[in-house]
Amino acid sequence: MKESELEKLCLTYVNTYCTLACWKVKAGGQRHTFGGKEFFKKSSMPGFPDIMLLYNGKFIGVELKVAKGRQSLVQKECQLKIENAGGLYYICRSFEEFKFIIESIL
């Protein structure tokens, strides 16, 4: 399964069955040409979790990884900031794992 497919399943589940406030951080952006070179400017902060949830005043960040996917250094730094601020941070590798985490929060 691709990460984009896992993400779609997770977002559908949250938006259909849960009473959580949910945001998806888009990694897209705009292309710009400067001096003959093309650059891609992202529209989000690097390292933010793929899915952000809010439940009972608690911030929950969920990073989706499939197969052998690993966190980047900037993602690890963002995880530390979230946890140090009192938020929760999870890395999910399957839809079943995501459902288990959400059900344990609710």
N, CA, C and O atoms as CSV, one atom per row, in Angstrom:
chain,resi,resn,atom,element,x,y,z
A,1,MET,N,N,0.839,-1.185,0.000
A,1,MET,CA,C,0.000,0.000,0.000
A,1,MET,C,C,0.879,1.242,0.000
A,1,MET,O,O,1.896,1.292,0.692
A,2,LYS,N,N,0.487,2.230,-0.769
A,2,LYS,CA,C,1.200,3.506,-0.805
A,2,LYS,C,C,0.790,4.361,0.386
A,2,LYS,O,O,-0.284,4.189,0.962
A,3,GLU,N,N,1.675,5.285,0.738
A,3,GLU,CA,C,1.379,6.197,1.845
A,3,GLU,C,C,0.139,7.038,1.548
A,3,GLU,O,O,-0.649,7.316,2.452
A,4,SER,N,N,-0.040,7.442,0.303
A,4,SER,CA,C,-1.207,8.245,-0.068
A,4,SER,C,C,-2.505,7.450,0.106
A,4,SER,O,O,-3.533,8.018,0.472
A,5,GLU,N,N,-2.461,6.141,-0.154
A,5,GLU,CA,C,-3.639,5.294,0.035
A,5,GLU,C,C,-3.956,5.129,1.522
A,5,GLU,O,O,-5.119,5.167,1.925
A,6,LEU,N,N,-2.914,4.946,2.330
A,6,LEU,CA,C,-3.089,4.843,3.776
A,6,LEU,C,C,-3.682,6.141,4.320
A,6,LEU,O,O,-4.588,6.119,5.153
A,7,GLU,N,N,-3.171,7.250,3.849
A,7,GLU,CA,C,-3.660,8.556,4.288
A,7,GLU,C,C,-5.146,8.721,3.970
A,7,GLU,O,O,-5.908,9.199,4.810
A,8,LYS,N,N,-5.553,8.339,2.791
A,8,LYS,CA,C,-6.952,8.462,2.396
A,8,LYS,C,C,-7.847,7.621,3.303
A,8,LYS,O,O,-8.902,8.087,3.734
A,9,LEU,N,N,-7.438,6.391,3.594
A,9,LEU,CA,C,-8.203,5.529,4.499
A,9,LEU,C,C,-8.332,6.159,5.886
A,9,LEU,O,O,-9.417,6.177,6.467
A,10,CYS,N,N,-7.227,6.672,6.410
A,10,CYS,CA,C,-7.210,7.252,7.752
A,10,CYS,C,C,-8.092,8.490,7.836
A,10,CYS,O,O,-8.857,8.643,8.789
A,11,LEU,N,N,-7.992,9.370,6.851
A,11,LEU,CA,C,-8.803,10.587,6.854
A,11,LEU,C,C,-10.283,10.273,6.694
A,11,LEU,O,O,-11.121,10.908,7.334
A,12,THR,N,N,-10.615,9.303,5.849
A,12,THR,CA,C,-12.008,8.896,5.681
A,12,THR,C,C,-12.555,8.356,6.995
A,12,THR,O,O,-13.678,8.678,7.383
A,13,TYR,N,N,-11.772,7.544,7.675
A,13,TYR,CA,C,-12.192,6.975,8.956
A,13,TYR,C,C,-12.457,8.071,9.989
A,13,TYR,O,O,-13.502,8.081,10.639
A,14,VAL,N,N,-11.524,8.973,10.131
A,14,VAL,CA,C,-11.670,10.047,11.128
A,14,VAL,C,C,-12.875,10.925,10.800
A,14,VAL,O,O,-13.662,11.255,11.688
A,15,ASN,N,N,-13.020,11.295,9.561
A,15,ASN,CA,C,-14.109,12.203,9.180
A,15,ASN,C,C,-15.481,11.532,9.193
A,15,ASN,O,O,-16.499,12.218,9.285
A,16,THR,N,N,-15.524,10.212,9.104
A,16,THR,CA,C,-16.793,9.488,9.070
A,16,THR,C,C,-17.239,9.019,10.444
A,16,THR,O,O,-18.422,9.104,10.774
A,17,TYR,N,N,-16.303,8.523,11.251
A,17,TYR,CA,C,-16.676,7.820,12.475
A,17,TYR,C,C,-16.287,8.506,13.780
A,17,TYR,O,O,-16.724,8.074,14.847
A,18,CYS,N,N,-15.501,9.535,13.727
A,18,CYS,CA,C,-14.961,10.108,14.971
A,18,CYS,C,C,-15.441,11.535,15.196
A,18,CYS,O,O,-15.895,12.218,14.278
A,19,THR,N,N,-15.327,11.956,16.440
A,19,THR,CA,C,-15.693,13.322,16.817
A,19,THR,C,C,-14.431,14.137,17.102
A,19,THR,O,O,-14.351,14.857,18.097
A,20,LEU,N,N,-13.469,14.014,16.228
A,20,LEU,CA,C,-12.198,14.726,16.374
A,20,LEU,C,C,-12.128,15.863,15.366
A,20,LEU,O,O,-12.634,15.737,14.251
A,21,ALA,N,N,-11.512,16.959,15.747
A,21,ALA,CA,C,-11.166,17.992,14.777
A,21,ALA,C,C,-9.923,17.486,14.054
A,21,ALA,O,O,-8.958,17.075,14.699
A,22,CYS,N,N,-9.934,17.510,12.734
A,22,CYS,CA,C,-8.852,16.889,11.956
A,22,CYS,C,C,-8.371,17.832,10.867
A,22,CYS,O,O,-9.171,18.481,10.195
A,23,TRP,N,N,-7.048,17.903,10.698
A,23,TRP,CA,C,-6.427,18.684,9.627
A,23,TRP,C,C,-5.417,17.819,8.906
A,23,TRP,O,O,-4.739,16.986,9.508
A,24,LYS,N,N,-5.334,18.030,7.624
A,24,LYS,CA,C,-4.326,17.372,6.801
A,24,LYS,C,C,-3.342,18.433,6.368
A,24,LYS,O,O,-3.732,19.466,5.823
A,25,VAL,N,N,-2.070,18.182,6.607
A,25,VAL,CA,C,-1.034,19.114,6.189
A,25,VAL,C,C,-0.662,18.787,4.753
A,25,VAL,O,O,-0.149,17.707,4.461
A,26,LYS,N,N,-0.925,19.726,3.868
A,26,LYS,CA,C,-0.585,19.498,2.464
A,26,LYS,C,C,0.894,19.775,2.245
A,26,LYS,O,O,1.435,20.773,2.721
A,27,ALA,N,N,1.528,18.882,1.524
A,27,ALA,CA,C,2.946,19.051,1.227
A,27,ALA,C,C,3.138,19.715,-0.132
A,27,ALA,O,O,4.267,19.914,-0.579
A,28,GLY,N,N,2.048,20.049,-0.774
A,28,GLY,CA,C,2.131,20.672,-2.089
A,28,GLY,C,C,2.629,22.094,-2.026
A,28,GLY,O,O,2.867,22.635,-0.946
A,29,GLY,N,N,2.782,22.679,-3.153
A,29,GLY,CA,C,3.256,24.049,-3.182
A,29,GLY,C,C,3.169,24.623,-4.572
A,29,GLY,O,O,2.346,24.191,-5.379
A,30,GLN,N,N,4.008,25.591,-4.856
A,30,GLN,CA,C,3.996,26.255,-6.148
A,30,GLN,C,C,5.381,26.193,-6.767
A,30,GLN,O,O,6.400,26.216,-6.077
A,31,ARG,N,N,5.383,26.116,-8.083
A,31,ARG,CA,C,6.650,26.135,-8.812
A,31,ARG,C,C,6.985,27.576,-9.196
A,31,ARG,O,O,6.114,28.343,-9.607
A,32,HIS,N,N,8.238,27.920,-9.058
A,32,HIS,CA,C,8.716,29.249,-9.403
A,32,HIS,C,C,9.963,29.112,-10.270
A,32,HIS,O,O,10.773,28.207,-10.069
A,33,THR,N,N,10.108,30.013,-11.230
A,33,THR,CA,C,11.314,30.036,-12.043
A,33,THR,C,C,12.114,31.275,-11.666
A,33,THR,O,O,11.583,32.384,-11.618
A,34,PHE,N,N,13.401,31.067,-11.400
A,34,PHE,CA,C,14.275,32.164,-11.013
A,34,PHE,C,C,15.630,31.938,-11.662
A,34,PHE,O,O,16.274,30.916,-11.421
A,35,GLY,N,N,16.053,32.857,-12.458
A,35,GLY,CA,C,17.359,32.754,-13.099
A,35,GLY,C,C,17.510,31.517,-13.976
A,35,GLY,O,O,18.596,30.946,-14.077
A,36,GLY,N,N,16.414,31.109,-14.605
A,36,GLY,CA,C,16.472,29.942,-15.488
A,36,GLY,C,C,16.322,28.614,-14.767
A,36,GLY,O,O,16.233,27.571,-15.415
A,37,LYS,N,N,16.292,28.629,-13.435
A,37,LYS,CA,C,16.126,27.396,-12.673
A,37,LYS,C,C,14.741,27.374,-12.060
A,37,LYS,O,O,14.189,28.407,-11.683
A,38,GLU,N,N,14.194,26.178,-11.970
A,38,GLU,CA,C,12.863,26.028,-11.402
A,38,GLU,C,C,12.972,25.561,-9.956
A,38,GLU,O,O,13.725,24.640,-9.642
A,39,PHE,N,N,12.221,26.200,-9.094
A,39,PHE,CA,C,12.200,25.856,-7.679
A,39,PHE,C,C,10.787,25.475,-7.280
A,39,PHE,O,O,9.818,25.938,-7.881
A,40,PHE,N,N,10.674,24.629,-6.264
A,40,PHE,CA,C,9.374,24.217,-5.747
A,40,PHE,C,C,9.269,24.689,-4.318
A,40,PHE,O,O,10.024,24.244,-3.454
A,41,LYS,N,N,8.330,25.597,-4.061
A,41,LYS,CA,C,8.146,26.146,-2.725
A,41,LYS,C,C,6.983,25.435,-2.049
A,41,LYS,O,O,5.847,25.500,-2.519
A,42,LYS,N,N,7.271,24.760,-0.950
A,42,LYS,CA,C,6.219,24.048,-0.231
A,42,LYS,C,C,5.337,25.020,0.519
A,42,LYS,O,O,5.760,26.106,0.915
A,43,SER,N,N,4.082,24.593,0.706
A,43,SER,CA,C,3.117,25.467,1.366
A,43,SER,C,C,2.951,25.129,2.843
A,43,SER,O,O,2.098,25.716,3.509
A,44,SER,N,N,3.729,24.214,3.362
A,44,SER,CA,C,3.620,23.869,4.775
A,44,SER,C,C,4.993,23.872,5.428
A,44,SER,O,O,6.025,23.927,4.761
A,45,MET,N,N,4.972,23.812,6.737
A,45,MET,CA,C,6.229,23.777,7.478
A,45,MET,C,C,6.840,22.382,7.359
A,45,MET,O,O,6.117,21.393,7.485
A,46,PRO,N,N,8.122,22.272,7.125
A,46,PRO,CA,C,8.759,20.966,7.047
A,46,PRO,C,C,8.689,20.234,8.382
A,46,PRO,O,O,8.869,20.834,9.441
A,47,GLY,N,N,8.430,18.944,8.320
A,47,GLY,CA,C,8.444,18.119,9.512
A,47,GLY,C,C,7.108,17.937,10.190
A,47,GLY,O,O,6.972,17.066,11.049
A,48,PHE,N,N,6.108,18.738,9.827
A,48,PHE,CA,C,4.793,18.599,10.452
A,48,PHE,C,C,4.241,17.207,10.174
A,48,PHE,O,O,4.486,16.652,9.103
A,49,PRO,N,N,3.493,16.628,11.127
A,49,PRO,CA,C,2.893,15.308,10.892
A,49,PRO,C,C,1.872,15.365,9.755
A,49,PRO,O,O,1.315,16.421,9.457
A,50,ASP,N,N,1.638,14.219,9.131
A,50,ASP,CA,C,0.708,14.162,8.005
A,50,ASP,C,C,-0.714,14.518,8.403
A,50,ASP,O,O,-1.420,15.200,7.661
A,51,ILE,N,N,-1.131,14.059,9.565
A,51,ILE,CA,C,-2.485,14.321,10.049
A,51,ILE,C,C,-2.374,14.928,11.444
A,51,ILE,O,O,-1.623,14.443,12.290
A,52,MET,N,N,-3.137,16.003,11.670
A,52,MET,CA,C,-3.165,16.635,12.991
A,52,MET,C,C,-4.588,16.587,13.508
A,52,MET,O,O,-5.532,16.913,12.788
A,53,LEU,N,N,-4.739,16.177,14.761
A,53,LEU,CA,C,-6.045,16.020,15.377
A,53,LEU,C,C,-6.112,16.822,16.663
A,53,LEU,O,O,-5.088,17.084,17.296
A,54,LEU,N,N,-7.303,17.205,17.043
A,54,LEU,CA,C,-7.520,17.875,18.306
A,54,LEU,C,C,-8.686,17.183,18.994
A,54,LEU,O,O,-9.772,17.068,18.427
A,55,TYR,N,N,-8.456,16.723,20.219
A,55,TYR,CA,C,-9.495,16.032,20.975
A,55,TYR,C,C,-9.385,16.406,22.444
A,55,TYR,O,O,-8.336,16.228,23.061
A,56,ASN,N,N,-10.472,16.925,22.998
A,56,ASN,CA,C,-10.491,17.361,24.403
A,56,ASN,C,C,-9.315,18.271,24.742
A,56,ASN,O,O,-8.710,18.139,25.806
A,57,GLY,N,N,-8.996,19.178,23.852
A,57,GLY,CA,C,-7.918,20.129,24.084
A,57,GLY,C,C,-6.521,19.555,23.917
A,57,GLY,O,O,-5.541,20.234,24.222
A,58,LYS,N,N,-6.407,18.331,23.444
A,58,LYS,CA,C,-5.107,17.665,23.291
A,58,LYS,C,C,-4.735,17.603,21.812
A,58,LYS,O,O,-5.532,17.160,20.985
A,59,PHE,N,N,-3.521,18.049,21.481
A,59,PHE,CA,C,-3.014,17.971,20.114
A,59,PHE,C,C,-2.450,16.582,19.871
A,59,PHE,O,O,-1.707,16.051,20.697
A,60,ILE,N,N,-2.806,15.995,18.730
A,60,ILE,CA,C,-2.328,14.661,18.353
A,60,ILE,C,C,-1.789,14.742,16.931
A,60,ILE,O,O,-2.521,15.079,16.001
A,61,GLY,N,N,-0.514,14.434,16.769
A,61,GLY,CA,C,0.102,14.405,15.453
A,61,GLY,C,C,0.313,12.965,15.018
A,61,GLY,O,O,0.787,12.137,15.796
A,62,VAL,N,N,-0.040,12.668,13.772
A,62,VAL,CA,C,0.122,11.315,13.238
A,62,VAL,C,C,0.941,11.389,11.963
A,62,VAL,O,O,0.536,12.016,10.984
A,63,GLU,N,N,2.089,10.747,11.985
A,63,GLU,CA,C,2.954,10.640,10.812
A,63,GLU,C,C,2.717,9.266,10.204
A,63,GLU,O,O,2.804,8.251,10.895
A,64,LEU,N,N,2.419,9.236,8.912
A,64,LEU,CA,C,2.156,7.976,8.227
A,64,LEU,C,C,3.403,7.521,7.487
A,64,LEU,O,O,4.003,8.274,6.720
A,65,LYS,N,N,3.773,6.292,7.730
A,65,LYS,CA,C,4.909,5.679,7.048
A,65,LYS,C,C,4.511,4.268,6.657
A,65,LYS,O,O,3.853,3.574,7.433
A,66,VAL,N,N,4.890,3.840,5.491
A,66,VAL,CA,C,4.607,2.472,5.072
A,66,VAL,C,C,5.911,1.735,4.817
A,66,VAL,O,O,6.963,2.336,4.600
A,67,ALA,N,N,5.807,0.413,4.852
A,67,ALA,CA,C,6.955,-0.469,4.603
A,67,ALA,C,C,8.166,-0.027,5.431
A,67,ALA,O,O,8.138,-0.063,6.661
A,68,LYS,N,N,9.217,0.386,4.741
A,68,LYS,CA,C,10.464,0.731,5.427
A,68,LYS,C,C,10.655,2.238,5.564
A,68,LYS,O,O,11.773,2.701,5.787
A,69,GLY,N,N,9.582,3.002,5.434
A,69,GLY,CA,C,9.677,4.457,5.548
A,69,GLY,C,C,10.219,4.872,6.908
A,69,GLY,O,O,9.880,4.272,7.928
A,70,ARG,N,N,11.058,5.894,6.918
A,70,ARG,CA,C,11.667,6.382,8.162
A,70,ARG,C,C,11.454,7.876,8.288
A,70,ARG,O,O,11.317,8.589,7.294
A,71,GLN,N,N,11.429,8.333,9.519
A,71,GLN,CA,C,11.317,9.760,9.788
A,71,GLN,C,C,12.585,10.478,9.357
A,71,GLN,O,O,13.694,9.966,9.514
A,72,SER,N,N,12.403,11.663,8.816
A,72,SER,CA,C,13.552,12.507,8.521
A,72,SER,C,C,13.982,13.187,9.819
A,72,SER,O,O,13.260,13.157,10.815
A,73,LEU,N,N,15.141,13.786,9.795
A,73,LEU,CA,C,15.644,14.508,10.962
A,73,LEU,C,C,14.681,15.624,11.363
A,73,LEU,O,O,14.411,15.810,12.550
A,74,VAL,N,N,14.168,16.360,10.397
A,74,VAL,CA,C,13.262,17.465,10.704
A,74,VAL,C,C,11.938,16.939,11.281
A,74,VAL,O,O,11.322,17.612,12.107
A,75,GLN,N,N,11.498,15.757,10.861
A,75,GLN,CA,C,10.292,15.153,11.440
A,75,GLN,C,C,10.535,14.741,12.891
A,75,GLN,O,O,9.653,14.894,13.737
A,76,LYS,N,N,11.717,14.225,13.177
A,76,LYS,CA,C,12.060,13.862,14.556
A,76,LYS,C,C,12.106,15.100,15.452
A,76,LYS,O,O,11.663,15.057,16.599
A,77,GLU,N,N,12.639,16.192,14.931
A,77,GLU,CA,C,12.688,17.445,15.691
A,77,GLU,C,C,11.277,17.967,15.960
A,77,GLU,O,O,10.994,18.457,17.053
A,78,CYS,N,N,10.402,17.867,14.977
A,78,CYS,CA,C,9.014,18.298,15.149
A,78,CYS,C,C,8.313,17.416,16.182
A,78,CYS,O,O,7.531,17.917,16.990
A,79,GLN,N,N,8.580,16.125,16.165
A,79,GLN,CA,C,8.008,15.208,17.153
A,79,GLN,C,C,8.405,15.637,18.559
A,79,GLN,O,O,7.563,15.682,19.455
A,80,LEU,N,N,9.678,15.951,18.757
A,80,LEU,CA,C,10.146,16.395,20.076
A,80,LEU,C,C,9.447,17.674,20.524
A,80,LEU,O,O,9.071,17.798,21.690
A,81,LYS,N,N,9.271,18.616,19.619
A,81,LYS,CA,C,8.594,19.877,19.956
A,81,LYS,C,C,7.150,19.616,20.375
A,81,LYS,O,O,6.668,20.192,21.351
A,82,ILE,N,N,6.465,18.751,19.639
A,82,ILE,CA,C,5.072,18.428,19.966
A,82,ILE,C,C,4.990,17.760,21.328
A,82,ILE,O,O,4.163,18.141,22.157
A,83,GLU,N,N,5.835,16.770,21.567
A,83,GLU,CA,C,5.810,16.037,22.834
A,83,GLU,C,C,6.233,16.933,24.003
A,83,GLU,O,O,5.650,16.843,25.084
A,84,ASN,N,N,7.229,17.790,23.805
A,84,ASN,CA,C,7.661,18.705,24.867
A,84,ASN,C,C,6.587,19.738,25.213
A,84,ASN,O,O,6.562,20.270,26.323
A,85,ALA,N,N,5.703,20.015,24.252
A,85,ALA,CA,C,4.616,20.961,24.488
A,85,ALA,C,C,3.378,20.271,25.075
A,85,ALA,O,O,2.355,20.916,25.306
A,86,GLY,N,N,3.476,18.957,25.313
A,86,GLY,CA,C,2.366,18.226,25.918
A,86,GLY,C,C,1.461,17.516,24.929
A,86,GLY,O,O,0.457,16.925,25.325
A,87,GLY,N,N,1.798,17.563,23.655
A,87,GLY,CA,C,0.997,16.878,22.640
A,87,GLY,C,C,1.390,15.417,22.510
A,87,GLY,O,O,2.377,14.965,23.091
A,88,LEU,N,N,0.606,14.700,21.747
A,88,LEU,CA,C,0.884,13.294,21.465
A,88,LEU,C,C,1.344,13.166,20.021
A,88,LEU,O,O,0.901,13.922,19.156
A,89,TYR,N,N,2.229,12.215,19.759
A,89,TYR,CA,C,2.760,12.018,18.420
A,89,TYR,C,C,2.864,10.524,18.157
A,89,TYR,O,O,3.415,9.780,18.968
A,90,TYR,N,N,2.335,10.092,17.023
A,90,TYR,CA,C,2.364,8.681,16.669
A,90,TYR,C,C,2.892,8.504,15.254
A,90,TYR,O,O,2.707,9.362,14.391
A,91,ILE,N,N,3.546,7.383,15.036
A,91,ILE,CA,C,3.934,6.969,13.693
A,91,ILE,C,C,3.104,5.731,13.385
A,91,ILE,O,O,3.173,4.738,14.110
A,92,CYS,N,N,2.322,5.785,12.316
A,92,CYS,CA,C,1.444,4.674,11.946
A,92,CYS,C,C,1.913,4.066,10.638
A,92,CYS,O,O,2.251,4.776,9.692
A,93,ARG,N,N,1.930,2.741,10.598
A,93,ARG,CA,C,2.354,2.020,9.404
A,93,ARG,C,C,1.230,1.223,8.747
A,93,ARG,O,O,1.439,0.595,7.709
A,94,SER,N,N,0.033,1.244,9.351
A,94,SER,CA,C,-1.094,0.525,8.756
A,94,SER,C,C,-2.392,1.179,9.204
A,94,SER,O,O,-2.422,1.928,10.180
A,95,PHE,N,N,-3.459,0.884,8.477
A,95,PHE,CA,C,-4.762,1.411,8.833
A,95,PHE,C,C,-5.228,0.843,10.168
A,95,PHE,O,O,-5.832,1.556,10.970
A,96,GLU,N,N,-4.953,-0.426,10.407
A,96,GLU,CA,C,-5.338,-1.068,11.661
A,96,GLU,C,C,-4.655,-0.393,12.849
A,96,GLU,O,O,-5.272,-0.181,13.893
A,97,GLU,N,N,-3.388,-0.062,12.682
A,97,GLU,CA,C,-2.650,0.633,13.743
A,97,GLU,C,C,-3.256,2.020,13.992
A,97,GLU,O,O,-3.389,2.438,15.142
A,98,PHE,N,N,-3.621,2.728,12.929
A,98,PHE,CA,C,-4.241,4.039,13.059
A,98,PHE,C,C,-5.562,3.926,13.822
A,98,PHE,O,O,-5.813,4.695,14.751
A,99,LYS,N,N,-6.403,2.968,13.431
A,99,LYS,CA,C,-7.688,2.771,14.114
A,99,LYS,C,C,-7.487,2.469,15.595
A,99,LYS,O,O,-8.213,2.994,16.438
A,100,PHE,N,N,-6.512,1.631,15.915
A,100,PHE,CA,C,-6.232,1.280,17.310
A,100,PHE,C,C,-5.852,2.528,18.114
A,100,PHE,O,O,-6.328,2.715,19.233
A,101,ILE,N,N,-5.013,3.361,17.555
A,101,ILE,CA,C,-4.572,4.590,18.226
A,101,ILE,C,C,-5.766,5.519,18.455
A,101,ILE,O,O,-5.951,6.033,19.558
A,102,ILE,N,N,-6.566,5.730,17.429
A,102,ILE,CA,C,-7.726,6.618,17.541
A,102,ILE,C,C,-8.710,6.075,18.581
A,102,ILE,O,O,-9.208,6.830,19.416
A,103,GLU,N,N,-8.987,4.782,18.535
A,103,GLU,CA,C,-9.933,4.194,19.483
A,103,GLU,C,C,-9.404,4.268,20.925
A,103,GLU,O,O,-10.189,4.394,21.865
A,104,SER,N,N,-8.090,4.192,21.099
A,104,SER,CA,C,-7.528,4.294,22.453
A,104,SER,C,C,-7.605,5.731,22.971
A,104,SER,O,O,-7.675,5.945,24.181
A,105,ILE,N,N,-7.593,6.711,22.077
A,105,ILE,CA,C,-7.711,8.116,22.461
A,105,ILE,C,C,-9.150,8.440,22.848
A,105,ILE,O,O,-9.397,9.158,23.817
A,106,LEU,N,N,-10.088,7.907,22.087
A,106,LEU,CA,C,-11.501,8.168,22.346
A,106,LEU,C,C,-11.950,7.390,23.546
A,106,LEU,O,O,-13.115,7.471,23.934
